[in-house]
């Protein structure tokens, strides 16, 4: 019940639902009350916020501090025995290409896990994630199918099918591999929060960010000035992870130390 409540409240607090609710309140004030100025002010502020959050310079400036916390993993001298790839959005339609079942951040996480697998001979790939409501396949199983379709041997894949969130993924990993070193693969923006959960279990994850979104390389001028749902999603990601970090601190977790270079 608490897990569902957390997801519902967190979803409603995302920029698009929140700003649409504010616009709805403003419209209600205009249509059904005498608070005409108040209604106009609420609608105007919500519209302006939606506009600003949908343009590239602002959206990516909000996201970049989260994503730049850890560098992309580079090959080291000693191979790592385990690579843990955290679950994300997915569905399962057997008629689709395997990779089409991984939604949003998930495909980038899996492909980065596959890259790291090839850079660490003998490593095992661990995919995490429970089943979405009503789905016959878990997030971990769906990711494993994609990895197999990319040439990874099934015997080198382990699935953790019960964790529903990052904290449970950390507990499941601790029970499976104990104190052995491992690469932790998740979205770059999610990695600071994930490191806290895994370190809280007494583990020693090596950060391996994937799915970087904040663009710092050159873009066409029009891509920077026109509002886009694509860049709004970057703002949503920044806001989601910021809320997650605040909730984590309220629960008593500490910020992880700076990662060593790898």
C-alpha positions in Angstrom: 0.0 0.0 0.0 2.8 2.4 0.9 4.7 1.5 -2.3 1.6 2.3 -4.4 0.9 5.5 -2.5 4.5 6.6 -3.1 4.2 6.0 -6.8 0.9 7.8 -7.1 1.9 10.9 -5.1 5.3 11.0 -6.9 3.5 10.9 -10.2 1.2 13.7 -9.4 4.1 15.9 -8.3 5.8 15.6 -11.7 5.9 18.9 -13.6 3.3 18.1 -16.3 0.5 16.7 -14.0 1.3 19.4 -11.4 1.2 22.3 -13.8 -2.0 20.9 -15.5 -3.6 20.8 -12.1 -2.6 24.4 -11.4 -4.0 25.4 -14.8 -7.2 23.6 -13.9 -7.4 25.5 -10.6 -6.9 28.7 -12.5 -9.7 27.9 -15.0 -12.0 27.0 -12.1 -11.3 30.3 -10.5 -12.0 32.1 -13.8 -15.3 30.2 -14.5 -16.7 29.7 -11.0 -15.5 32.4 -8.7 -14.9 36.1 -8.4 -11.2 35.6 -8.1 -10.5 36.6 -11.7 -7.0 38.0 -11.0 -6.0 35.0 -9.0 -7.2 32.6 -11.8 -5.3 34.6 -14.4 -2.2 34.7 -12.3 -2.2 30.9 -11.6 -2.8 30.1 -15.3 -0.1 32.5 -16.4 2.5 31.2 -14.0 1.8 27.6 -14.8 2.0 28.3 -18.5 5.3 30.1 -18.2 6.7 27.3 -16.0 5.7 24.7 -18.6 7.3 26.8 -21.4 10.6 27.2 -19.6 10.8 23.6 -18.5 10.3 22.5 -22.1 13.3 24.3 -23.7 16.7 22.7 -23.9 19.0 25.1 -22.1 16.9 25.2 -19.0 15.9 21.5 -18.9 19.4 20.3 -19.4 20.9 22.8 -16.9 18.5 21.3 -14.3 19.6 17.7 -15.1 23.3 18.1 -15.6 24.3 18.4 -11.9 22.8 15.0 -11.3 24.3 13.3 -14.3 27.8 14.7 -13.9 28.3 13.2 -10.4 30.0 10.1 -11.8 32.1 9.6 -15.0 31.4 7.0 -17.6 33.2 3.7 -16.6 36.4 2.9 -18.4 38.2 -0.5 -18.5 40.4 -1.3 -15.5 43.2 -3.7 -15.1 41.3 -6.3 -13.0 37.9 -7.6 -14.4 34.9 -7.2 -12.2 33.0 -10.4 -11.5 29.4 -8.9 -11.5 27.6 -6.2 -13.4 24.2 -5.2 -11.8 21.8 -3.5 -14.2 18.9 -1.8 -12.4 15.4 -2.2 -13.9 13.3 0.6 -15.4 10.3 1.1 -17.6 9.2 -1.9 -19.6 6.3 -3.8 -21.1 6.1 -7.2 -22.7 4.7 -7.9 -26.1 6.1 -11.2 -27.6 5.2 -9.9 -31.1 7.7 -7.0 -30.8 11.4 -7.0 -31.2 12.9 -7.7 -27.7 14.4 -4.3 -27.4 11.1 -2.6 -28.1 9.8 -3.9 -24.7 12.3 -1.7 -22.8 10.8 1.8 -22.3 12.6 5.0 -21.7 15.8 4.6 -19.7 15.8 0.8 -19.6 17.3 0.0 -23.0 20.3 2.3 -22.5 21.0 0.6 -19.1 20.9 -2.8 -20.7 23.1 -1.9 -23.6 25.7 -0.3 -21.3 25.5 -3.5 -19.2 26.3 -5.5 -22.3 29.3 -3.2 -23.1 30.7 -3.7 -19.6 30.1 -7.4 -19.9 32.4 -7.6 -22.9 35.0 -5.4 -21.1 35.0 -7.7 -18.1 35.7 -11.3 -19.2 34.0 -13.9 -17.0 31.5 -11.4 -15.5 27.9 -12.3 -14.7 25.1 -9.9 -15.7 22.5 -9.3 -13.0 19.2 -7.8 -14.0 16.8 -6.5 -11.4 13.1 -5.6 -11.3 9.7 -7.0 -10.4 6.7 -7.5 -12.6 4.4 -4.5 -13.4 0.8 -5.1 -12.4 -0.8 -7.6 -14.7 2.4 -8.3 -16.7 3.4 -12.0 -17.0 7.1 -11.0 -17.4 9.2 -9.2 -14.8 11.4 -6.2 -15.7 14.5 -8.4 -15.0 13.3 -11.2 -17.3 12.5 -8.7 -20.1 16.0 -7.1 -19.8 17.5 -10.6 -19.8 15.7 -11.4 -23.1 17.2 -8.3 -24.7 20.7 -9.2 -23.5 20.3 -12.7 -24.9 19.2 -11.2 -28.2 22.4 -9.2 -28.2 24.5 -12.3 -27.9 24.9 -12.8 -24.1 24.9 -16.4 -23.0 22.0 -17.3 -20.8 24.3 -19.0 -18.2 26.0 -15.6 -17.7 22.7 -13.9 -16.8 21.1 -13.8 -13.3 17.7 -12.2 -12.6 16.4 -10.7 -9.4 12.6 -10.7 -10.1 11.2 -9.4 -6.8 12.6 -5.9 -6.1 10.1 -3.2 -6.7 12.3 -0.2 -6.2 16.0 0.8 -5.8 16.1 0.1 -2.1 14.8 -3.4 -2.6 17.2 -3.9 -5.5 20.1 -3.1 -3.1 18.9 -5.6 -0.6 18.5 -8.3 -3.2 22.0 -7.7 -4.5 23.5 -7.9 -1.0 21.8 -11.2 -0.4 23.0 -12.6 -3.7 26.7 -11.5 -4.0 27.6 -10.3 -0.5 30.8 -8.2 -0.4 32.1 -9.0 -3.9 32.8 -6.0 -6.1 30.4 -5.1 -8.9 29.6 -2.5 -11.4 26.3 -0.7 -10.7 24.6 0.3 -14.0 21.7 2.7 -14.0 20.7 6.1 -15.5 23.3 8.8 -14.8 20.7 10.9 -13.1 19.6 8.0 -10.8 23.1 6.9 -9.9 23.7 9.3 -6.9 20.5 8.0 -5.2 21.2 4.4 -6.1 24.7 4.6 -4.7 23.3 5.6 -1.3 21.0 2.6 -1.2 23.7 0.1 -2.2 26.3 1.6 0.2 23.7 1.5 3.0 23.7 -2.3 2.6 27.4 -2.4 3.2 28.2 -3.0 -0.4 31.0 -1.5 -2.5 29.4 -0.6 -5.9 31.5 0.8 -8.7 29.4 3.5 -10.4 28.7 2.9 -14.1 26.3 5.6 -15.4 24.2 5.1 -18.5 21.5 6.9 -20.4 23.0 10.4 -20.1 20.5 12.9 -21.3 21.7 16.5 -20.6 23.3 17.7 -23.8 26.5 19.8 -23.6 27.6 19.2 -27.2 26.6 21.4 -30.1 23.0 21.6 -31.3 21.2 23.4 -34.1 20.0 26.8 -32.8 16.3 26.0 -33.3 16.7 22.9 -31.1 17.6 25.2 -28.2 14.7 27.7 -28.6 11.6 25.7 -29.4 9.7 24.0 -26.6 9.7 20.2 -26.9 8.2 17.3 -25.0 11.6 15.7 -25.3 13.2 18.4 -23.2 10.3 18.5 -20.8 11.1 14.9 -20.1 14.6 16.0 -19.0 13.1 18.4 -16.6 10.8 15.7 -15.3 13.8 13.4 -14.7 15.6 16.1 -12.8 12.6 16.8 -10.7 11.9 13.1 -10.0 15.4 12.4 -8.9 15.5 15.6 -6.7 12.3 14.5 -5.0 13.8 11.0 -4.5 17.0 12.5 -2.9 14.9 14.6 -0.6 12.8 11.6 0.5 16.0 9.6 1.0 17.5 12.2 3.3 14.2 12.5 5.2 14.5 8.7 5.8 18.0 9.2 7.3 20.3 8.1 4.4 23.6 10.0 3.9 25.0 11.3 0.7 27.6 8.8 -0.7 31.2 9.8 -0.9 32.7 10.9 -4.2 33.4 7.9 -6.4 37.0 7.1 -7.3 37.9 7.3 -10.9 37.6 4.1 -12.9 
